[in-house]
Amino acid sequence: MGNAHRAGKPGVPRERLDEGAARAAICEAAREIWQRGLGGAGDGNLSIRLDARRVLTTPSACHKGHLHPDDLVIVDLQGRTLEAARGRKPSSELVLHLAAYAAREEIGAVIHAHPPAAVALELAGVPLSQIYVSEVVFAFGLPATAPYTTPTTAEVGQVLQAYLRCYDVVLMPRHGSVTVGATLDEAVLRLDALEHSAKIAWMAHAIGAPRPIAPAEVAHLHRIAGRPPAEPGAVGCPPLEPAGARRGAAVVDAPTMRSGTALAPTASSEAANVEAALVEAVLAALRKAAE
């Protein structure tokens, strides 16, 4: 299958962890994400594919910095609970993890988080698919932004599966990120790279008007990284950004799309202008603080 923007490659074996090691790894990664401010204490979820039929995942309503290995839940690839401590149940966002595992066989771990700088740039209409530093390409290729979907609904998995066939990092508008990898460490590194590059972009926009790397050079970087790029449509991949995602687009009040269709903005242009004015006011304050 063509996959122009993925960092991973088909056939790369997943790290073989026994269940005890996988439980410890998820707890350690969740603690790191919380301590480093890559997500809130109760936000997001992590999972590891244990084998061909079982997934180990964080439970619903848990503090990510205080997880114990026994808190974790084992489900099958249809989302049915196979093993859980009393009072524990899978997260309501399990659907996005299952969508990732269904999308690509080599995905061995999934992290959903709410990295603040990346989410803020998405809210401000700053396209994360514009590459400002070359390290992004080497870390995960190009980040995509999916159309808006209502969190915890089946729609999330339906939309994300198409994106996760092609991209290792996907932003969910007004929600958070999904990073995948052959191993949990790889998924964590991609989350870290996403947020670090978002902070750089934020600072650059606060100071002036940064210019992204030219598309020809981005393509060259992809070839150096071992993943020849192609236009998303040419390889059966969704676009890197949904229609109306950039700054100045209309405010999205609710999703009107379903799998395979475009999201239609519903708010008035007046509301969009107010939002754009607020974004510019924030950027102006940041520029003044940087002087």
Short mmCIF file of the C-alpha atoms (twelve columns), coordinates in Angstrom:
data_MODEL
# 
_entry.id   MODEL 
# 
loop_
_atom_site.group_PDB 
_atom_site.id 
_atom_site.type_symbol 
_atom_site.label_atom_id 
_atom_site.label_alt_id 
_atom_site.label_comp_id 
_atom_site.label_asym_id 
_atom_site.label_seq_id 
_atom_site.Cartn_x 
_atom_site.Cartn_y 
_atom_site.Cartn_z 
_atom_site.pdbx_PDB_model_num 
ATOM 1   C CA . MET A 1   0.000   0.000   0.000  1 
ATOM 2   C CA . GLY A 2   1.334   3.419   -0.896 1 
ATOM 3   C CA . ASN A 3   1.939   5.580   2.138  1 
ATOM 4   C CA . ALA A 4   3.788   8.729   1.223  1 
ATOM 5   C CA . HIS A 5   3.959   10.484  4.568  1 
ATOM 6   C CA . ARG A 6   4.386   7.727   7.138  1 
ATOM 7   C CA . ALA A 7   7.538   7.409   9.198  1 
ATOM 8   C CA . GLY A 8   6.887   3.721   9.725  1 
ATOM 9   C CA . LYS A 9   7.430   1.100   7.046  1 
ATOM 10  C CA . PRO A 10  5.346   -2.009  6.276  1 
ATOM 11  C CA . GLY A 11  6.716   -5.179  7.778  1 
ATOM 12  C CA . VAL A 12  8.657   -3.537  10.618 1 
ATOM 13  C CA . PRO A 13  8.257   -5.952  13.559 1 
ATOM 14  C CA . ARG A 14  6.639   -4.612  16.706 1 
ATOM 15  C CA . GLU A 15  8.528   -4.776  19.964 1 
ATOM 16  C CA . ARG A 16  7.671   -8.023  21.705 1 
ATOM 17  C CA . LEU A 17  6.654   -7.194  25.266 1 
ATOM 18  C CA . ASP A 18  5.148   -9.581  27.754 1 
ATOM 19  C CA . GLU A 19  2.042   -8.351  29.505 1 
ATOM 20  C CA . GLY A 20  3.813   -7.294  32.685 1 
ATOM 21  C CA . ALA A 21  6.384   -5.243  30.777 1 
ATOM 22  C CA . ALA A 22  3.635   -3.675  28.639 1 
ATOM 23  C CA . ARG A 23  1.685   -2.640  31.748 1 
ATOM 24  C CA . ALA A 24  4.778   -1.021  33.248 1 
ATOM 25  C CA . ALA A 25  5.608   0.739   29.962 1 
ATOM 26  C CA . ILE A 26  2.143   2.308   29.648 1 
ATOM 27  C CA . CYS A 27  2.232   3.578   33.230 1 
ATOM 28  C CA . GLU A 28  5.698   5.087   32.705 1 
ATOM 29  C CA . ALA A 29  4.701   6.743   29.409 1 
ATOM 30  C CA . ALA A 30  1.466   8.116   30.878 1 
ATOM 31  C CA . ARG A 31  3.399   9.593   33.801 1 
ATOM 32  C CA . GLU A 32  5.923   11.201  31.428 1 
ATOM 33  C CA . ILE A 33  3.163   12.727  29.290 1 
ATOM 34  C CA . TRP A 34  1.514   14.247  32.359 1 
ATOM 35  C CA . GLN A 35  4.745   15.460  33.999 1 
ATOM 36  C CA . ARG A 36  5.961   17.117  30.795 1 
ATOM 37  C CA . GLY A 37  2.672   18.882  30.148 1 
ATOM 38  C CA . LEU A 38  1.897   16.979  26.962 1 
ATOM 39  C CA . GLY A 39  -1.586  16.352  28.321 1 
ATOM 40  C CA . GLY A 40  -3.735  16.945  31.392 1 
ATOM 41  C CA . ALA A 41  -3.994  14.504  34.269 1 
ATOM 42  C CA . GLY A 42  -7.344  13.116  33.179 1 
ATOM 43  C CA . ASP A 43  -6.892  13.649  29.450 1 
ATOM 44  C CA . GLY A 44  -6.116  11.191  26.703 1 
ATOM 45  C CA . ASN A 45  -5.363  7.488   26.681 1 
ATOM 46  C CA . LEU A 46  -2.643  5.015   25.693 1 
ATOM 47  C CA . SER A 47  -2.637  1.459   24.397 1 
ATOM 48  C CA . ILE A 48  -0.344  -1.351  23.264 1 
ATOM 49  C CA . ARG A 49  -1.290  -4.212  20.944 1 
ATOM 50  C CA . LEU A 50  -0.336  -7.291  22.963 1 
ATOM 51  C CA . ASP A 51  -0.894  -9.827  20.194 1 
ATOM 52  C CA . ALA A 52  -3.151  -10.564 17.234 1 
ATOM 53  C CA . ARG A 53  -6.336  -10.321 19.286 1 
ATOM 54  C CA . ARG A 54  -5.670  -8.358  22.506 1 
ATOM 55  C CA . VAL A 55  -5.042  -4.690  23.326 1 
ATOM 56  C CA . LEU A 56  -3.867  -3.317  26.677 1 
ATOM 57  C CA . THR A 57  -5.217  0.166   27.384 1 
ATOM 58  C CA . THR A 58  -5.614  2.810   30.054 1 
ATOM 59  C CA . PRO A 59  -8.982  2.886   31.832 1 
ATOM 60  C CA . SER A 60  -11.618 5.578   31.885 1 
ATOM 61  C CA . ALA A 61  -11.423 8.413   34.437 1 
ATOM 62  C CA . CYS A 62  -7.867  7.869   35.641 1 
ATOM 63  C CA . HIS A 63  -5.067  10.250  36.643 1 
ATOM 64  C CA . LYS A 64  -2.290  9.627   34.111 1 
ATOM 65  C CA . GLY A 65  0.406   10.444  36.628 1 
ATOM 66  C CA . HIS A 66  -0.830  7.944   39.206 1 
ATOM 67  C CA . LEU A 67  -1.553  4.852   37.121 1 
ATOM 68  C CA . HIS A 68  -0.746  1.414   38.540 1 
ATOM 69  C CA . PRO A 69  -0.174  -1.572  36.241 1 
ATOM 70  C CA . ASP A 70  -3.212  -3.313  37.723 1 
ATOM 71  C CA . ASP A 71  -5.429  -0.393  36.644 1 
ATOM 72  C CA . LEU A 72  -5.034  -1.223  32.958 1 
ATOM 73  C CA . VAL A 73  -7.712  -2.992  30.947 1 
ATOM 74  C CA . ILE A 74  -7.401  -5.690  28.272 1 
ATOM 75  C CA . VAL A 75  -9.875  -5.625  25.368 1 
ATOM 76  C CA . ASP A 76  -10.196 -7.444  22.082 1 
ATOM 77  C CA . LEU A 77  -10.046 -5.757  18.688 1 
ATOM 78  C CA . GLN A 78  -13.824 -5.328  18.722 1 
ATOM 79  C CA . GLY A 79  -13.633 -3.391  22.001 1 
ATOM 80  C CA . ARG A 80  -15.017 -6.107  24.272 1 
ATOM 81  C CA . THR A 81  -13.490 -6.167  27.742 1 
ATOM 82  C CA . LEU A 82  -11.481 -9.335  28.394 1 
ATOM 83  C CA . GLU A 83  -9.828  -8.417  31.685 1 
ATOM 84  C CA . ALA A 84  -10.290 -5.487  34.074 1 
ATOM 85  C CA . ALA A 85  -9.901  -4.807  37.768 1 
ATOM 86  C CA . ARG A 86  -13.086 -4.160  39.693 1 
ATOM 87  C CA . GLY A 87  -14.437 -0.684  38.964 1 
ATOM 88  C CA . ARG A 88  -12.255 -0.250  35.888 1 
ATOM 89  C CA . LYS A 89  -13.535 -0.006  32.310 1 
ATOM 90  C CA . PRO A 90  -12.058 1.026   28.949 1 
ATOM 91  C CA . SER A 91  -12.005 4.683   27.959 1 
ATOM 92  C CA . SER A 92  -14.922 5.974   25.922 1 
ATOM 93  C CA . GLU A 93  -12.277 6.922   23.335 1 
ATOM 94  C CA . LEU A 94  -11.167 3.326   22.814 1 
ATOM 95  C CA . VAL A 95  -12.699 3.552   19.329 1 
ATOM 96  C CA . LEU A 96  -9.805  5.656   18.020 1 
ATOM 97  C CA . HIS A 97  -7.268  3.066   19.228 1 
ATOM 98  C CA . LEU A 98  -9.151  0.239   17.549 1 
ATOM 99  C CA . ALA A 99  -9.342  2.298   14.354 1 
ATOM 100 C CA . ALA A 100 -5.552  2.643   14.375 1 
ATOM 101 C CA . TYR A 101 -4.956  -1.083  14.824 1 
ATOM 102 C CA . ALA A 102 -7.428  -1.833  12.047 1 
ATOM 103 C CA . ALA A 103 -5.740  0.709   9.779  1 
ATOM 104 C CA . ARG A 104 -2.267  -0.835  9.745  1 
ATOM 105 C CA . GLU A 105 -0.966  -4.166  10.928 1 
ATOM 106 C CA . GLU A 106 2.421   -2.761  11.942 1 
ATOM 107 C CA . ILE A 107 0.962   -0.276  14.436 1 
ATOM 108 C CA . GLY A 108 1.847   -1.600  17.869 1 
ATOM 109 C CA . ALA A 109 0.970   1.354   20.100 1 
ATOM 110 C CA . VAL A 110 -1.358  4.365   20.090 1 
ATOM 111 C CA . ILE A 111 -1.360  7.574   22.143 1 
ATOM 112 C CA . HIS A 112 -4.193  10.070  22.232 1 
ATOM 113 C CA . ALA A 113 -3.156  13.276  24.013 1 
ATOM 114 C CA . HIS A 114 -4.022  16.960  24.220 1 
ATOM 115 C CA . PRO A 115 -0.644  18.685  23.564 1 
ATOM 116 C CA . PRO A 116 -1.420  22.358  24.287 1 
ATOM 117 C CA . ALA A 117 0.731   24.146  21.683 1 
ATOM 118 C CA . ALA A 118 -0.338  21.848  18.845 1 
ATOM 119 C CA . VAL A 119 -4.004  22.138  19.820 1 
ATOM 120 C CA . ALA A 120 -3.695  25.937  20.148 1 
ATOM 121 C CA . LEU A 121 -2.214  26.288  16.663 1 
ATOM 122 C CA . GLU A 122 -4.981  24.137  15.217 1 
ATOM 123 C CA . LEU A 123 -7.585  26.316  16.954 1 
ATOM 124 C CA . ALA A 124 -5.903  29.443  15.582 1 
ATOM 125 C CA . GLY A 125 -6.000  28.077  12.044 1 
ATOM 126 C CA . VAL A 126 -2.215  27.736  11.726 1 
ATOM 127 C CA . PRO A 127 -1.663  24.673  9.489  1 
ATOM 128 C CA . LEU A 128 0.588   22.135  11.156 1 
ATOM 129 C CA . SER A 129 1.223   20.530  7.765  1 
ATOM 130 C CA . GLN A 130 3.456   23.497  6.904  1 
ATOM 131 C CA . ILE A 131 6.975   22.392  7.798  1 
ATOM 132 C CA . TYR A 132 9.269   24.953  9.426  1 
ATOM 133 C CA . VAL A 133 12.009  22.639  10.781 1 
ATOM 134 C CA . SER A 134 13.401  19.612  8.958  1 
ATOM 135 C CA . GLU A 135 13.388  17.384  12.044 1 
ATOM 136 C CA . VAL A 136 9.616   16.980  11.721 1 
ATOM 137 C CA . VAL A 137 9.995   15.022  8.494  1 
ATOM 138 C CA . PHE A 138 12.531  12.672  10.070 1 
ATOM 139 C CA . ALA A 139 10.385  12.196  13.182 1 
ATOM 140 C CA . PHE A 140 7.058   11.360  11.547 1 
ATOM 141 C CA . GLY A 141 6.693   12.774  8.039  1 
ATOM 142 C CA . LEU A 142 3.796   15.208  7.735  1 
ATOM 143 C CA . PRO A 143 1.093   15.721  10.376 1 
ATOM 144 C CA . ALA A 144 -2.470  15.639  9.093  1 
ATOM 145 C CA . THR A 145 -5.560  17.350  10.478 1 
ATOM 146 C CA . ALA A 146 -8.758  15.321  10.168 1 
ATOM 147 C CA . PRO A 147 -12.234 16.834  9.857  1 
ATOM 148 C CA . TYR A 148 -14.031 17.599  13.121 1 
ATOM 149 C CA . THR A 149 -15.815 14.676  14.769 1 
ATOM 150 C CA . THR A 150 -17.713 14.573  18.063 1 
ATOM 151 C CA . PRO A 151 -15.476 12.956  20.733 1 
ATOM 152 C CA . THR A 152 -16.398 9.483   22.037 1 
ATOM 153 C CA . THR A 153 -18.667 8.728   19.047 1 
ATOM 154 C CA . ALA A 154 -18.248 5.983   16.429 1 
ATOM 155 C CA . GLU A 155 -17.687 8.759   13.893 1 
ATOM 156 C CA . VAL A 156 -14.206 9.330   15.369 1 
ATOM 157 C CA . GLY A 157 -13.017 5.852   14.422 1 
ATOM 158 C CA . GLN A 158 -14.679 5.946   11.016 1 
ATOM 159 C CA . VAL A 159 -12.871 9.139   10.055 1 
ATOM 160 C CA . LEU A 160 -9.525  8.450   11.739 1 
ATOM 161 C CA . GLN A 161 -9.013  5.015   10.219 1 
ATOM 162 C CA . ALA A 162 -8.565  6.503   6.744  1 
ATOM 163 C CA . TYR A 163 -6.027  9.026   8.076  1 
ATOM 164 C CA . LEU A 164 -4.081  6.498   10.137 1 
ATOM 165 C CA . ARG A 165 -3.557  4.326   7.075  1 
ATOM 166 C CA . CYS A 166 -1.384  7.152   5.782  1 
ATOM 167 C CA . TYR A 167 -0.123  9.310   8.641  1 
ATOM 168 C CA . ASP A 168 1.609   8.632   11.955 1 
ATOM 169 C CA . VAL A 169 0.426   11.906  13.513 1 
ATOM 170 C CA . VAL A 170 -3.141  13.170  13.178 1 
ATOM 171 C CA . LEU A 171 -4.742  16.228  14.796 1 
ATOM 172 C CA . MET A 172 -8.429  16.071  15.723 1 
ATOM 173 C CA . PRO A 173 -9.855  19.616  15.587 1 
ATOM 174 C CA . ARG A 174 -10.874 21.104  18.958 1 
ATOM 175 C CA . HIS A 175 -9.800  17.899  20.618 1 
ATOM 176 C CA . GLY A 176 -6.228  16.601  20.517 1 
ATOM 177 C CA . SER A 177 -3.706  14.414  18.735 1 
ATOM 178 C CA . VAL A 178 -3.247  10.770  17.839 1 
ATOM 179 C CA . THR A 179 0.296   9.439   17.439 1 
ATOM 180 C CA . VAL A 180 1.068   5.853   16.502 1 
ATOM 181 C CA . GLY A 181 4.181   3.717   16.300 1 
ATOM 182 C CA . ALA A 182 5.495   0.206   16.034 1 
ATOM 183 C CA . THR A 183 6.340   0.580   19.736 1 
ATOM 184 C CA . LEU A 184 5.093   2.758   22.568 1 
ATOM 185 C CA . ASP A 185 8.446   4.566   22.674 1 
ATOM 186 C CA . GLU A 186 8.017   5.503   19.011 1 
ATOM 187 C CA . ALA A 187 4.521   6.864   19.636 1 
ATOM 188 C CA . VAL A 188 5.826   8.940   22.585 1 
ATOM 189 C CA . LEU A 189 8.700   10.330  20.510 1 
ATOM 190 C CA . ARG A 190 6.257   11.402  17.792 1 
ATOM 191 C CA . LEU A 191 4.026   13.121  20.341 1 
ATOM 192 C CA . ASP A 192 7.077   14.935  21.715 1 
ATOM 193 C CA . ALA A 193 8.200   15.975  18.211 1 
ATOM 194 C CA . LEU A 194 4.707   17.240  17.367 1 
ATOM 195 C CA . GLU A 195 4.516   19.455  20.453 1 
ATOM 196 C CA . HIS A 196 8.123   20.658  20.177 1 
ATOM 197 C CA . SER A 197 7.655   21.705  16.551 1 
ATOM 198 C CA . ALA A 198 4.331   23.360  17.431 1 
ATOM 199 C CA . LYS A 199 6.071   25.450  20.106 1 
ATOM 200 C CA . ILE A 200 8.696   26.545  17.576 1 
ATOM 201 C CA . ALA A 201 5.984   27.505  15.079 1 
ATOM 202 C CA . TRP A 202 4.069   29.392  17.812 1 
ATOM 203 C CA . MET A 203 7.166   31.396  18.807 1 
ATOM 204 C CA . ALA A 204 8.039   32.122  15.185 1 
ATOM 205 C CA . HIS A 205 4.514   33.400  14.450 1 
ATOM 206 C CA . ALA A 206 4.638   35.532  17.601 1 
ATOM 207 C CA . ILE A 207 7.847   37.223  16.462 1 
ATOM 208 C CA . GLY A 208 7.070   37.662  12.789 1 
ATOM 209 C CA . ALA A 209 5.852   35.857  9.676  1 
ATOM 210 C CA . PRO A 210 7.858   32.641  9.345  1 
ATOM 211 C CA . ARG A 211 8.244   31.032  5.942  1 
ATOM 212 C CA . PRO A 212 7.783   27.258  5.760  1 
ATOM 213 C CA . ILE A 213 10.266  25.011  3.984  1 
ATOM 214 C CA . ALA A 214 9.556   24.949  0.248  1 
ATOM 215 C CA . PRO A 215 7.589   21.906  -0.984 1 
ATOM 216 C CA . ALA A 216 10.481  20.745  -3.193 1 
ATOM 217 C CA . GLU A 217 12.820  20.680  -0.201 1 
ATOM 218 C CA . VAL A 218 10.189  18.892  1.924  1 
ATOM 219 C CA . ALA A 219 10.032  16.253  -0.814 1 
ATOM 220 C CA . HIS A 220 13.836  16.038  -0.766 1 
ATOM 221 C CA . LEU A 221 13.803  15.554  3.008  1 
ATOM 222 C CA . HIS A 222 11.259  12.758  2.609  1 
ATOM 223 C CA . ARG A 223 13.574  10.969  0.181  1 
ATOM 224 C CA . ILE A 224 16.514  11.336  2.574  1 
ATOM 225 C CA . ALA A 225 14.328  9.943   5.364  1 
ATOM 226 C CA . GLY A 226 13.465  6.950   3.179  1 
ATOM 227 C CA . ARG A 227 9.843   7.730   2.424  1 
ATOM 228 C CA . PRO A 228 9.358   9.101   -1.105 1 
ATOM 229 C CA . PRO A 229 6.536   11.658  -0.904 1 
ATOM 230 C CA . ALA A 230 3.533   11.896  -3.165 1 
ATOM 231 C CA . GLU A 231 0.384   13.956  -3.229 1 
ATOM 232 C CA . PRO A 232 -2.137  12.519  -0.736 1 
ATOM 233 C CA . GLY A 233 -4.792  11.930  -3.388 1 
ATOM 234 C CA . ALA A 234 -2.321  10.069  -5.591 1 
ATOM 235 C CA . VAL A 235 -1.802  7.342   -2.990 1 
ATOM 236 C CA . GLY A 236 -5.367  7.102   -1.747 1 
ATOM 237 C CA . CYS A 237 -4.704  9.241   1.310  1 
ATOM 238 C CA . PRO A 238 -7.011  11.942  2.726  1 
ATOM 239 C CA . PRO A 239 -5.903  15.578  2.422  1 
ATOM 240 C CA . LEU A 240 -3.534  16.952  5.037  1 
ATOM 241 C CA . GLU A 241 -6.139  19.537  6.080  1 
ATOM 242 C CA . PRO A 242 -9.939  19.605  5.840  1 
ATOM 243 C CA . ALA A 243 -11.601 22.364  3.869  1 
ATOM 244 C CA . GLY A 244 -11.848 25.602  5.850  1 
ATOM 245 C CA . ALA A 245 -9.221  24.608  8.413  1 
ATOM 246 C CA . ARG A 246 -6.933  27.621  7.976  1 
ATOM 247 C CA . ARG A 247 -7.091  30.945  9.761  1 
ATOM 248 C CA . GLY A 248 -10.162 32.986  8.901  1 
ATOM 249 C CA . ALA A 249 -12.358 29.970  8.122  1 
ATOM 250 C CA . ALA A 250 -15.848 29.850  9.597  1 
ATOM 251 C CA . VAL A 251 -16.314 28.586  13.153 1 
ATOM 252 C CA . VAL A 252 -17.403 24.963  13.366 1 
ATOM 253 C CA . ASP A 253 -20.372 24.491  15.668 1 
ATOM 254 C CA . ALA A 254 -21.088 20.819  15.007 1 
ATOM 255 C CA . PRO A 255 -20.057 18.115  12.571 1 
ATOM 256 C CA . THR A 256 -22.209 17.695  9.510  1 
ATOM 257 C CA . MET A 257 -19.942 15.214  7.814  1 
ATOM 258 C CA . ARG A 258 -19.855 11.445  7.844  1 
ATOM 259 C CA . SER A 259 -17.126 9.063   6.762  1 
ATOM 260 C CA . GLY A 260 -15.889 9.993   3.289  1 
ATOM 261 C CA . THR A 261 -17.593 13.396  3.052  1 
ATOM 262 C CA . ALA A 262 -16.393 16.943  3.714  1 
ATOM 263 C CA . LEU A 263 -17.153 18.874  6.876  1 
ATOM 264 C CA . ALA A 264 -19.311 21.903  6.169  1 
ATOM 265 C CA . PRO A 265 -18.768 25.008  8.356  1 
ATOM 266 C CA . THR A 266 -22.043 26.267  9.789  1 
ATOM 267 C CA . ALA A 267 -21.359 29.599  11.515 1 
ATOM 268 C CA . SER A 268 -21.612 33.045  9.992  1 
ATOM 269 C CA . SER A 269 -18.705 34.943  8.490  1 
ATOM 270 C CA . GLU A 270 -19.165 37.543  11.250 1 
ATOM 271 C CA . ALA A 271 -18.318 34.935  13.893 1 
ATOM 272 C CA . ALA A 272 -15.317 33.874  11.823 1 
ATOM 273 C CA . ASN A 273 -14.091 37.468  11.695 1 
ATOM 274 C CA . VAL A 274 -14.392 37.770  15.480 1 
ATOM 275 C CA . GLU A 275 -12.351 34.611  15.955 1 
ATOM 276 C CA . ALA A 276 -9.695  35.817  13.506 1 
ATOM 277 C CA . ALA A 277 -9.492  39.159  15.338 1 
ATOM 278 C CA . LEU A 278 -8.999  37.376  18.651 1 
ATOM 279 C CA . VAL A 279 -6.206  35.255  17.171 1 
ATOM 280 C CA . GLU A 280 -4.443  38.339  15.839 1 
ATOM 281 C CA . ALA A 281 -4.802  40.059  19.222 1 
ATOM 282 C CA . VAL A 282 -3.155  37.115  20.979 1 
ATOM 283 C CA . LEU A 283 -0.329  37.013  18.421 1 
ATOM 284 C CA . ALA A 284 0.203   40.772  18.806 1 
ATOM 285 C CA . ALA A 285 0.505   40.374  22.585 1 
ATOM 286 C CA . LEU A 286 3.031   37.560  22.109 1 
ATOM 287 C CA . ARG A 287 5.097   39.683  19.705 1 
ATOM 288 C CA . LYS A 288 5.146   42.556  22.191 1 
ATOM 289 C CA . ALA A 289 6.237   40.218  24.993 1 
ATOM 290 C CA . ALA A 290 9.057   38.916  22.799 1 
ATOM 291 C CA . GLU A 291 10.460  42.417  22.145 1 
# 
